Amino acid sequence: MSVTVLVVEDDGLIRLDLADTLSDAGYDVLEAANADQAMAILQRRNDIKMLLTDIDMPGSMNGIQLAAVTAMRWPDCAI
């Protein structure tokens, strides 16, 4: 069974590269361009086991804030 990873990165080329690398390593990858999109995905899905996030992003939260909220609401999700 594959592990689902959520990649959060506002730079599309970096996000694509991360997603491709993780996919090649056998992970199922979901992508978000900012914390707001990531929160929407996290709220919809219950299979995300890992969060990989940029720190400096546009939107209502940066990556550190996203990681803190994720740790609190989804403690089984590795960050």
ZIFENQUI-V904992 format. One record per residue. N is the residue number from 1. PHI is phi as a letter, one per 40 degrees, with the letter a starting at -180 (999 if undefined). BURIAL is + if it has 9 or more other C-alpha atoms within 8 Angstrom, else -. Layout:
BEGIN
n->N phi->PHI burial->BURIAL
n->N phi->PHI burial->BURIAL
END
This chain:
BEGIN
n->1 phi->999 burial->-
n->2 phi->c burial->-
n->3 phi->c burial->+
n->4 phi->c burial->+
n->5 phi->b burial->+
n->6 phi->b burial->+
n->7 phi->b burial->+
n->8 phi->b burial->+
n->9 phi->a burial->+
n->10 phi->c burial->+
n->11 phi->c burial->-
n->12 phi->d burial->-
n->13 phi->c burial->-
n->14 phi->c burial->-
n->15 phi->d burial->+
n->16 phi->c burial->-
n->17 phi->c burial->-
n->18 phi->c burial->+
n->19 phi->c burial->+
n->20 phi->c burial->-
n->21 phi->c burial->-
n->22 phi->c burial->+
n->23 phi->c burial->+
n->24 phi->c burial->-
n->25 phi->c burial->-
n->26 phi->h burial->-
n->27 phi->c burial->+
n->28 phi->c burial->+
n->29 phi->b burial->+
n->30 phi->b burial->+
n->31 phi->b burial->+
n->32 phi->a burial->+
n->33 phi->c burial->+
n->34 phi->a burial->+
n->35 phi->c burial->+
n->36 phi->c burial->+
n->37 phi->c burial->+
n->38 phi->c burial->+
n->39 phi->c burial->+
n->40 phi->c burial->-
n->41 phi->c burial->-
n->42 phi->c burial->+
n->43 phi->c burial->-
n->44 phi->c burial->-
n->45 phi->b burial->-
n->46 phi->b burial->-
n->47 phi->b burial->-
n->48 phi->c burial->+
n->49 phi->b burial->+
n->50 phi->a burial->+
n->51 phi->b burial->+
n->52 phi->b burial->+
n->53 phi->b burial->+
n->54 phi->c burial->+
n->55 phi->c burial->-
n->56 phi->c burial->-
n->57 phi->b burial->+
n->58 phi->c burial->-
n->59 phi->h burial->-
n->60 phi->c burial->-
n->61 phi->a burial->+
n->62 phi->c burial->+
n->63 phi->c burial->+
n->64 phi->c burial->-
n->65 phi->c burial->-
n->66 phi->c burial->+
n->67 phi->c burial->+
n->68 phi->c burial->-
n->69 phi->c burial->-
n->70 phi->c burial->+
n->71 phi->c burial->+
n->72 phi->c burial->-
n->73 phi->c burial->-
n->74 phi->b burial->-
n->75 phi->c burial->-
n->76 phi->c burial->-
n->77 phi->c burial->+
n->78 phi->c burial->-
n->79 phi->b burial->-
END
